[in-house]
Amino acid sequence: MKRFVTILPLAAALLCMAACNSHKEQDLLLNEPQGTHIVVNEAANWNRFRLPAYIGDLSAYPEDMQTAIDKLFPVRGEISSVKVAFISPADAGSPALAEAVENGAFIVYPGDMDVTSIGIAPVIATFEGGSKYKPLFHCHSSWGLGITYTMWEEPEVEPFEDIEPSMSESQWIELQKKCLTLGEESGYVMSDYDNEPDFNLNYYYTRLDAFVTWLEKTCMEQTLTKATSYEDLKANIEQAGLPLHQNFPYSLNKTIDKGTWCDPDVLSKSGSIDVEFRVFPCYMQSSNGDNAGDYYSVVSTITPHNASMWGPFVGSHGGCRNRVYGYWFNTMDVETSLVNTDGSPIPGLSYFDRPIPENKNSSKQYSNGHSISVTGSVSGGYGGKSAGGVINAGLSVGGTWTSSTNYTLETIDYSLDSSTPSVKYHYWSNNVKLTDDYDNWDKINNEDFPAPVRTEFSAHTMWTWHIPGSTVGDNDTKSFKLKTKVKLSYSSWYHWRGSVEYDSNRKDYDIDFSEFSWEIKAPNRIPWGFINLRNASSNEMSHVSYYVSGHENEDPVATLTSSYGKGDEARIALAEGTYSIRWDVINGDTQEKLGSYIYRNVKVHQGRNAEEATISISSVDGEREE
């Protein structure tokens, strides 16, 4: 992040001395609390990470960012036992780091550091046609499929543009006369204002504040998921949901307005946007006919952090009063699509569950909830099968998966275009009132600018895509690409005021991000079915183990450790194939082993429902081995 630099021609500066006061900072009289995001050059009111952190060598980061990290991660611990660790290449060979990676700690490392040797494989966005962005750092946890948060570095910031004065010389002189007369009559001493703060440190506090919020939320989600018992399919889908999270910076360094012979009024602000997608996969087997194929449920959360962009000020140029409002959130466009890895359209791609507008009511409490149900034989999660045919994902005949979010999104409106498989949302600010309080010119009236446009808000939505089985068949390893494009705009508003309002104008500024994408790994598309083994003995059946036929002397592909009484059934889902089953018969009272049995050549097959997909056998047909 580069400091903004104001460069004025010497001649203009000399001419301004008579008509313009130099800018010095004054305390703004804010008539509404601004929350915790307006502190400059200190971390007193910013989020602090509440769990232990390891801070290694930070020399690869900008100096101001090092200070911000030190303040925002105050609780320290050893690298092997912390929840988050800032590492450098010097830590790469540490056994303690390997332990932290194994335990699923969040490892933060510079964007150019190679971490493949320590077992980290982050999912990083790629940019269409190149990118102006470089990664500042990555944060990765190996939990589940792996969680990666990337904070991108801001490109070189250009100095503000030199603009033509908005007022001619004669207009400026006339305004000066009116302003000086007004000032003499009222006896009011004009205050000066400096709108060029040393904001580099505040810039990194702003960006890391959003990162700390994400860290704590994600840590909580991990804890809850590990501690909660789910129905098998739902648990596997939720744990296998691929999280894709990026944080992009942006700055506006604009000349808002300028009078002849006067310093321009420049507003220099920086913000960032968190772009988060979570992709949850299902595969329905080919036996389900037209319903077969991939199902990708996508949860999207886009959060522009507007608080650090908001920096209104009042001041004076000579005897003239001037007031700047900005920057406030104006619009946001988000377009998301699923395509082949080469960028071409996917044949037959459609919505299984369409994106719907968030529901509104008069209290502005929004809810976004979807529940999807699949009734055939499905697999949840990514991956294939390990040796022997065990599938690394959830299996079910019929399942329901639900995502819901409740939140407040006051004064932000939106429109949705889902007429094609590309999801297009447009958000815009509403109820912004561009009015000026003539009698209280030195006060900033935040009430005219609703909170979401000058703090932050999150845009939530969800939908499910279906790719037909003719495109992705059983055992296919084809993967796809999730592609998105985000565009923001902010606005400013400016006043000149003398005895009457002289000039007022609004400007809008576009912020365009590069189109970026992630490769979505192929889900588990392996056909499978159930085996039901019924205990026909009056004794108990235990240690039921399953082997690939012909490999009975090797390790089993699965073992059920429960005991089964008379009439009970041992039920398991396995990939299609032929298996042998071994079990022990024991005395339920004494636990004495009475013998071992085997049932050979059990063929597992898929089906449209539980009955079709199940092969049922009885222990009475097993062969005694000992």
ChimeraX attribute file (.defattr): number of C-alpha atoms within 10 A of each C-alpha:
attribute: neighborCount
match mode: 1-to-1
recipient: residues
	/A:1	18
	/A:2	11
	/A:3	15
	/A:4	20
	/A:5	13
	/A:6	14
	/A:7	10
	/A:8	11
	/A:9	9
	/A:10	9
	/A:11	9
	/A:12	13
	/A:13	14
	/A:14	12
	/A:15	14
	/A:16	19
	/A:17	15
	/A:18	12
	/A:19	19
	/A:20	20
	/A:21	20
	/A:22	17
	/A:23	17
	/A:24	13
	/A:25	15
	/A:26	15
	/A:27	10
	/A:28	13
	/A:29	11
	/A:30	12
	/A:31	11
	/A:32	11
	/A:33	7
	/A:34	15
	/A:35	11
	/A:36	13
	/A:37	20
	/A:38	15
	/A:39	16
	/A:40	17
	/A:41	17
	/A:42	13
	/A:43	21
	/A:44	12
	/A:45	12
	/A:46	20
	/A:47	20
	/A:48	19
	/A:49	20
	/A:50	14
	/A:51	16
	/A:52	18
	/A:53	23
	/A:54	21
	/A:55	22
	/A:56	16
	/A:57	13
	/A:58	18
	/A:59	11
	/A:60	17
	/A:61	16
	/A:62	14
	/A:63	12
	/A:64	18
	/A:65	22
	/A:66	17
	/A:67	17
	/A:68	22
	/A:69	20
	/A:70	15
	/A:71	18
	/A:72	19
	/A:73	20
	/A:74	16
	/A:75	16
	/A:76	16
	/A:77	16
	/A:78	15
	/A:79	27
	/A:80	20
	/A:81	17
	/A:82	19
	/A:83	23
	/A:84	28
	/A:85	27
	/A:86	20
	/A:87	20
	/A:88	19
	/A:89	14
	/A:90	9
	/A:91	16
	/A:92	17
	/A:93	11
	/A:94	13
	/A:95	13
	/A:96	15
	/A:97	21
	/A:98	18
	/A:99	14
	/A:100	23
	/A:101	22
	/A:102	16
	/A:103	16
	/A:104	18
	/A:105	24
	/A:106	26
	/A:107	24
	/A:108	22
	/A:109	23
	/A:110	21
	/A:111	18
	/A:112	12
	/A:113	14
	/A:114	14
	/A:115	15
	/A:116	10
	/A:117	10
	/A:118	16
	/A:119	11
	/A:120	18
	/A:121	17
	/A:122	20
	/A:123	21
	/A:124	18
	/A:125	17
	/A:126	15
	/A:127	17
	/A:128	12
	/A:129	8
	/A:130	10
	/A:131	13
	/A:132	12
	/A:133	17
	/A:134	14
	/A:135	17
	/A:136	18
	/A:137	20
	/A:138	22
	/A:139	23
	/A:140	24
	/A:141	24
	/A:142	20
	/A:143	16
	/A:144	15
	/A:145	18
	/A:146	20
	/A:147	21
	/A:148	24
	/A:149	26
	/A:150	25
	/A:151	26
	/A:152	19
	/A:153	18
	/A:154	19
	/A:155	15
	/A:156	11
	/A:157	15
	/A:158	13
	/A:159	16
	/A:160	18
	/A:161	12
	/A:162	14
	/A:163	12
	/A:164	12
	/A:165	15
	/A:166	13
	/A:167	15
	/A:168	13
	/A:169	13
	/A:170	10
	/A:171	13
	/A:172	19
	/A:173	16
	/A:174	12
	/A:175	24
	/A:176	21
	/A:177	15
	/A:178	18
	/A:179	23
	/A:180	16
	/A:181	15
	/A:182	17
	/A:183	19
	/A:184	11
	/A:185	9
	/A:186	9
	/A:187	9
	/A:188	10
	/A:189	9
	/A:190	16
	/A:191	19
	/A:192	18
	/A:193	19
	/A:194	15
	/A:195	19
	/A:196	17
	/A:197	15
	/A:198	12
	/A:199	17
	/A:200	20
	/A:201	19
	/A:202	23
	/A:203	23
	/A:204	21
	/A:205	28
	/A:206	25
	/A:207	23
	/A:208	21
	/A:209	21
	/A:210	18
	/A:211	20
	/A:212	18
	/A:213	13
	/A:214	15
	/A:215	19
	/A:216	16
	/A:217	11
	/A:218	13
	/A:219	15
	/A:220	12
	/A:221	12
	/A:222	15
	/A:223	10
	/A:224	11
	/A:225	13
	/A:226	12
	/A:227	9
	/A:228	9
	/A:229	10
	/A:230	12
	/A:231	12
	/A:232	14
	/A:233	22
	/A:234	20
	/A:235	19
	/A:236	21
	/A:237	23
	/A:238	21
	/A:239	19
	/A:240	24
	/A:241	24
	/A:242	24
	/A:243	18
	/A:244	23
	/A:245	22
	/A:246	19
	/A:247	21
	/A:248	19
	/A:249	21
	/A:250	19
	/A:251	19
	/A:252	21
	/A:253	18
	/A:254	19
	/A:255	17
	/A:256	22
	/A:257	23
	/A:258	18
	/A:259	22
	/A:260	20
	/A:261	22
	/A:262	22
	/A:263	22
	/A:264	20
	/A:265	22
	/A:266	20
	/A:267	24
	/A:268	25
	/A:269	23
	/A:270	25
	/A:271	20
	/A:272	24
	/A:273	22
	/A:274	23
	/A:275	21
	/A:276	18
	/A:277	22
	/A:278	19
	/A:279	23
	/A:280	24
	/A:281	26
	/A:282	26
	/A:283	32
	/A:284	32
	/A:285	27
	/A:286	25
	/A:287	20
	/A:288	18
	/A:289	14
	/A:290	11
	/A:291	21
	/A:292	25
	/A:293	23
	/A:294	27
	/A:295	27
	/A:296	23
	/A:297	26
	/A:298	21
	/A:299	21
	/A:300	19
	/A:301	17
	/A:302	20
	/A:303	18
	/A:304	23
	/A:305	26
	/A:306	24
	/A:307	27
	/A:308	24
	/A:309	25
	/A:310	26
	/A:311	19
	/A:312	21
	/A:313	23
	/A:314	24
	/A:315	25
	/A:316	21
	/A:317	28
	/A:318	21
	/A:319	25
	/A:320	24
	/A:321	22
	/A:322	21
	/A:323	21
	/A:324	24
	/A:325	23
	/A:326	24
	/A:327	28
	/A:328	28
	/A:329	32
	/A:330	21
	/A:331	22
	/A:332	21
	/A:333	17
	/A:334	18
	/A:335	18
	/A:336	19
	/A:337	17
	/A:338	25
	/A:339	22
	/A:340	16
	/A:341	18
	/A:342	8
	/A:343	14
	/A:344	10
	/A:345	13
	/A:346	16
	/A:347	12
	/A:348	13
	/A:349	17
	/A:350	17
	/A:351	19
	/A:352	18
	/A:353	18
	/A:354	16
	/A:355	23
	/A:356	15
	/A:357	17
	/A:358	19
	/A:359	11
	/A:360	14
	/A:361	8
	/A:362	7
	/A:363	9
	/A:364	14
	/A:365	14
	/A:366	19
	/A:367	19
	/A:368	19
	/A:369	17
	/A:370	20
	/A:371	12
	/A:372	14
	/A:373	12
	/A:374	18
	/A:375	16
	/A:376	24
	/A:377	27
	/A:378	31
	/A:379	31
	/A:380	31
	/A:381	31
	/A:382	25
	/A:383	18
	/A:384	19
	/A:385	16
	/A:386	10
	/A:387	9
	/A:388	20
	/A:389	20
	/A:390	17
	/A:391	25
	/A:392	16
	/A:393	22
	/A:394	21
	/A:395	28
	/A:396	23
	/A:397	20
	/A:398	17
	/A:399	20
	/A:400	12
	/A:401	16
	/A:402	12
	/A:403	16
	/A:404	13
	/A:405	12
	/A:406	12
	/A:407	14
	/A:408	15
	/A:409	20
	/A:410	20
	/A:411	17
	/A:412	21
	/A:413	12
	/A:414	17
	/A:415	12
	/A:416	16
	/A:417	15
	/A:418	15
	/A:419	9
	/A:420	11
	/A:421	21
	/A:422	17
	/A:423	19
	/A:424	19
	/A:425	20
	/A:426	16
	/A:427	18
	/A:428	17
	/A:429	20
	/A:430	18
	/A:431	11
	/A:432	15
	/A:433	11
	/A:434	13
	/A:435	11
	/A:436	18
	/A:437	10
	/A:438	13
	/A:439	7
	/A:440	9
	/A:441	15
	/A:442	21
	/A:443	19
	/A:444	22
	/A:445	18
	/A:446	18
	/A:447	12
	/A:448	13
	/A:449	20
	/A:450	19
	/A:451	20
	/A:452	22
	/A:453	29
	/A:454	22
	/A:455	20
	/A:456	17
	/A:457	22
	/A:458	18
	/A:459	20
	/A:460	22
	/A:461	23
	/A:462	25
	/A:463	21
	/A:464	21
	/A:465	21
	/A:466	21
	/A:467	22
	/A:468	22
	/A:469	22
	/A:470	14
	/A:471	15
	/A:472	20
	/A:473	20
	/A:474	19
	/A:475	15
	/A:476	15
	/A:477	15
	/A:478	15
	/A:479	14
	/A:480	17
	/A:481	18
	/A:482	21
	/A:483	22
	/A:484	22
	/A:485	16
	/A:486	19
	/A:487	16
	/A:488	21
	/A:489	17
	/A:490	22
	/A:491	17
	/A:492	22
	/A:493	20
	/A:494	22
	/A:495	21
	/A:496	22
	/A:497	23
	/A:498	23
	/A:499	16
	/A:500	12
	/A:501	13
	/A:502	12
	/A:503	14
	/A:504	17
	/A:505	13
	/A:506	14
	/A:507	12
	/A:508	14
	/A:509	16
	/A:510	14
	/A:511	13
	/A:512	13
	/A:513	18
	/A:514	17
	/A:515	19
	/A:516	19
	/A:517	23
	/A:518	18
	/A:519	18
	/A:520	21
	/A:521	16
	/A:522	20
	/A:523	26
	/A:524	28
	/A:525	29
	/A:526	25
	/A:527	25
	/A:528	26
	/A:529	26
	/A:530	26
	/A:531	23
	/A:532	16
	/A:533	23
	/A:534	20
	/A:535	22
	/A:536	18
	/A:537	17
	/A:538	13
	/A:539	17
	/A:540	22
	/A:541	29
	/A:542	22
	/A:543	16
	/A:544	23
	/A:545	19
	/A:546	24
	/A:547	22
	/A:548	22
	/A:549	17
	/A:550	12
	/A:551	13
	/A:552	17
	/A:553	9
	/A:554	10
	/A:555	13
	/A:556	18
	/A:557	18
	/A:558	17
	/A:559	17
	/A:560	14
	/A:561	10
	/A:562	10
	/A:563	17
	/A:564	22
	/A:565	17
	/A:566	13
	/A:567	14
	/A:568	16
	/A:569	20
	/A:570	18
	/A:571	15
	/A:572	16
	/A:573	19
	/A:574	25
	/A:575	19
	/A:576	18
	/A:577	17
	/A:578	17
	/A:579	23
	/A:580	19
	/A:581	24
	/A:582	23
	/A:583	22
	/A:584	20
	/A:585	24
	/A:586	22
	/A:587	13
	/A:588	15
	/A:589	8
	/A:590	7
	/A:591	11
	/A:592	10
	/A:593	14
	/A:594	12
	/A:595	12
	/A:596	18
	/A:597	19
	/A:598	19
	/A:599	20
	/A:600	18
	/A:601	13
	/A:602	17
	/A:603	16
	/A:604	20
	/A:605	20
	/A:606	25
	/A:607	20
	/A:608	21
	/A:609	18
	/A:610	17
	/A:611	13
	/A:612	14
	/A:613	22
	/A:614	21
	/A:615	18
	/A:616	15
	/A:617	17
	/A:618	15
	/A:619	20
	/A:620	13
	/A:621	12
	/A:622	16
	/A:623	13
	/A:624	13
	/A:625	11
	/A:626	8
